[in-house]
Amino acid sequence: MSEAAPNFERLLREALAPVEPPEDLALRLESTLQSITELAADELQEWELSAMRDPRNWARPAAALVAGGAAGAALVLLRARRRTHGDAAHSGFAGGARESAERALKDVSRETRRLFGGR
């Protein structure tokens, strides 16, 4: 039984070892979120208001609204985070918590306007 314990610990160490994500993960995630957002917007544009009378027709637009909203929000946060990390890396000084929060809010606002066409 004493041989099983070290073997189990070794297996746990190997299983819980940190793994570096692929370099293109952020780009793949961003393109996937962008396509989900565009597909949801297309689905909502094609939906006819006359179909609103029948609640059985509400499932697809509701799913498109939820999926598009979640993907759009994640895309905004991803882009804002990438920009914030790039700015902090170039400046060498992250600043205070208040300045960081203000910068993050400005980035989120800018990315939201860019994603939704400046409306």
N, C-alpha and C positions, 0 to 999 in steps of 0.2 A: 504494500500500500504506500510505502514511502517513495517508491519510484513514480507513482502516478501523480503525486503532488508537484514535483519539479516539472514534469512533462506538461501538466495542466497550466502551471504558471508560465512556462515558455510559450505555450499556445495562446494564452491571454495576452502576453506582451506582443506577440506577432500580430494578433488580431487588432489590438488597440494602438498599433504604431501609427504615427501621423502620416498622412498621405498628402502629397502636394497635388493640387488640382491642375488640370491641363492649362497651358498658357492661353489657349483660345476659348476658355470656358466663358469668360465675361462677354466676349463677342457673340458666341453662339447663343447665350442666354438673352442678350439684347435683341438679336435678330428674331429669336423665337417669340419673345414678348411683343416685338413690333408687329410680327405677322399675326399674332392672336388679336392684337388691338385692331389691326386693319380688317381682319375677317369679321370681327364683331361689329365694327362700324358698317361694313358692307351689308351684313345681315340686317342691321337695324334700318339702313337706308332702303332696302328692298321690301321691308315690311309695310304693308298697306294699312292705313288707318281704318279702312272699312272692315278689316278682319278683327278689329278690337271688340266688336260686339259679341263675338263668341269666345268665351274664356278658354276653350280647348286650344285655341290658336296662340295663347299667351306664353306657352312653354319656351319656344325657340327664341322669341325676343327677350324674354326674361333671362334665359341662359346666356344669350349674347351680351346683354347688359351687365350681368355679373362677371362673366369671363373677361369682357373688354375693360370693365372698370378695374378689376383686379390686376390685369396685365398692364394697363396704362399706369396705374399707381406704382406697380413694381418697376416699370420702365423709368418713370420719373425718379424714383428713389435710387435706382441703379446708376443712372446718368449723373445725378447730383452727387452721389457718393464718390463716383470715379473722379468727377471734377474737383471735389473737396480734397481727396487724397492727392491728386496731382498738384493742386495749389499748395498744400502743406508740404509736399516733398520739395517743391521749388523754393519755397520761402525759408525752410529750415526752422521755422518757428510757428507753432500752431496757434499761439495767442491764447487769450483767456476763454473761459467757457462761454461767456456772453457773446464775444466776437465770433466764436465758432458756431454758435447757435444761429446768430444773425446771418452769417455767411451760408449756412446750410439752408435756412429758410429762403434766402434769395436764390440759391441754386435750384431748390425745388420749385419755386415760383417761375423762374426762367424756363426750366425744363417743361413745366406744365403748359406754359404759353406756347412753347415751341411745338410740343406734341399736339396740341389742339389748334394749331394754326393762328395763334395770336389773338384769339377771341376774347 
